[in-house]
């Protein structure tokens, strides 16, 4: 199992987990849910007490991944299998993202 913090403008919004079977869970932290000023991280992941489950990496997070030559370079640099989307997310979305979301691996 691998997990990571999901940061919104450097504030801890939730957690994403990759389970041993390759499925994923995302959940918001209760303090994020209780603060009406805090937005959802994505329109596809609205604020909810219930956890989100998926057999594959959620499209919102998948769309944060590099593509093409950038993906090839990142995989070579970090020594990641090109099919390890979560590993790629953990290594590239900690600093190099276009939007306000960052992903930090939980050790």
RASUL-V978723 format. One record per pair of residues at least 6 apart in sequence whose ideal C-beta (glycine too) atoms are under 7 Angstrom apart, sorted by the first residue. I is the first residue (numbers start at 1). GAP is how many residues later the second one is. Records with the same first field share a line. If there is no record, write none. Layout:
I = GAP, GAP
//
This chain:
1 = 16, 17, 18, 19
2 = 16, 84
3 = 12, 13, 14, 103
4 = 12, 86, 99, 100, 101, 102
5 = 7, 10, 99, 101
6 = 7, 8, 9, 10, 35, 95, 97
7 = 6, 94, 95, 97
8 = 33, 92, 93
9 = 91
12 = 17
13 = 15, 16, 19, 28
14 = 12, 13, 14, 15, 18, 27
15 = 12
16 = 8, 10, 45
17 = 7, 8
18 = 6, 68
19 = 6
23 = 30, 31, 32
24 = 30, 33, 34
25 = 26, 27, 28
26 = 19, 25, 26, 32
27 = 24
28 = 19
32 = 6
33 = 14, 16
40 = 6, 7
41 = 60
42 = 18
44 = 15, 16
45 = 7, 13, 15
52 = 6
57 = 28, 29
61 = 28
62 = 23
64 = 25, 29, 33, 37
65 = 6, 20, 23, 24, 27
66 = 8, 26
71 = 11
74 = 14, 17, 18
75 = 7, 13
78 = 13
80 = 7, 8, 11
89 = 14
90 = 13, 15
93 = 9, 10
94 = 8, 9, 10
//
